[in-house]
């Protein structure tokens, strides 16, 4: 078997240049009409998709910088959070999510009320299994960076649920019409996985 040596041009699509990345929230605001400040409830200051398969479903991976993988087994992202910033508690029903602190210090919370927690220093890593509510918060005094790796089967990548309490928070702060837009675009505020609800209706 012969090795390959791609040209410089051929390798360009396999390089993620940070200064060219567009955060996921910009995609949602541009394409879905959901205000960026609403999305801050669920996301840190910025969340970039570095690498994912082109066919990955759901809101987790729009426009990856590097398109790789044909089975959707891994998505590599970078979260940038301001001090005391991070998403609300949420759950991945079938995918595994791993966090590695690249800079700053991070509080990782888990449990339906975030009752368990651990702090990560740079290069510490934690792997959160499916079905566990989780949250990450930058507890540094400046912006910090967190590597986020999500693994699973292609069909399982649209598996994120948000806790029901956040639903009312959105209505109170932004109105029912914004919540309707989010739910119409697949945002889930139930602690019952979408697949289980579909099975019950069948």
Secondary structure as UniProt FT lines:
FT   HELIX           8..11
FT   HELIX           12..14
FT   HELIX           18..20
FT   HELIX           24..32
FT   HELIX           36..39
FT   TURN            40..42
FT   STRAND          46..52
FT   TURN            54..55
FT   TURN            62..63
FT   STRAND          66..67
FT   STRAND          74..81
FT   TURN            83..84
FT   STRAND          90..92
FT   STRAND          96..101
FT   STRAND          106..110
FT   TURN            112..113
FT   STRAND          116..120
FT   TURN            122..123
FT   STRAND          125..128
FT   TURN            130..131
FT   STRAND          133..138
FT   STRAND          144..151
FT   HELIX           154..156
FT   TURN            157..158
FT   STRAND          160..162
FT   HELIX           164..174
FT   HELIX           176..184
FT   TURN            185..186
FT   HELIX           194..201
//
